[in-house]
Amino acid sequence: MKRLWESIQRGYLKVIEPVADFMVRRRVNPNTITTIGTLCSVLGGVVFATGRIRTAGWILGLTALFDVLDGTVARRTGRSTVFGAFYDSTLDRVADGAVLGGLAVFYGSSAAYGSHLMLAVTVAGIIGTFLVSYTRARAEALGIDAKVGIMQRPERVTLLSAPQAFFGLAFGGLVLAGIVVLLTVTAWITAYQRIRFVYEATHAAGPGSSAALLDAEIPTVADASSGENGSAGTRSSVSAPSHVIPR
């Protein structure tokens, strides 16, 4: 499954390469790309809420383009920064909340497809999705890379866009409901896997390892700011992911 997904990603990157080349030549700010992508996600969430599921699927498919382009352009133009990574990750949470929130509104208000059960499942999915990102972010604050689990953000975006774009509310809305249930279940499984991973990592070195991690020096905002011009060709000398962090 992982190899299949990586093959799809490589193919997608080749397809959008001309767009990335254009943006690199125009020196488009990566944060601008991130903002536009988030606005598209919010729009997709609003359209989901109105029940136009197929249209929303196509809109979210467009947001996937921006999701990849911001990091690509940041790296190729040497504008990868700590703030860029923070900004990207923060707006990802806005996008996730807007999309799943739109689905929650749909299930809570639709005359034909309204369902208290699916509304509850969707809300559980929102909580699980935020837990997935939080557990990794908190782990990284302890110096642990907890990028594990069966469902990462790119897979979530794909499942929320492609099936809806092609099937909409086909089969009485069962395709959409199945995707929402799948996302909710896998989000909670992923959160558990990350919690378990951190537990094992903090206990692997013995009883004192947890205390050592808590006492470890964590870079502050001031530390990050002081490195803004610390190295040639980049906006930060602080070690951090290029333009995408906890998802």
ABEGO torsion letter per residue (X at the ends): XAAAAAAAAAAAAAAAAAAAAAAAAAGBBAAAAAAAAAAAAAAAAAAAAAGBAAAAAAAAAAAAAAAAAAAAAAAAAGABBAAAAAAAAAAAAAAAAAAAAAAAAAAAABAAABBAAAAAAAAAAAAAAAAAAAAAAAAAAAGBBABBEABBAAAAAAAAAAAAAAAEABGGGAAAAAAAAAAAAAAAAAAAAAAAAAAAAAAAAEAAAAAAAAABBBBBAAAAAAAAAABBGBABABBBBAABBBX
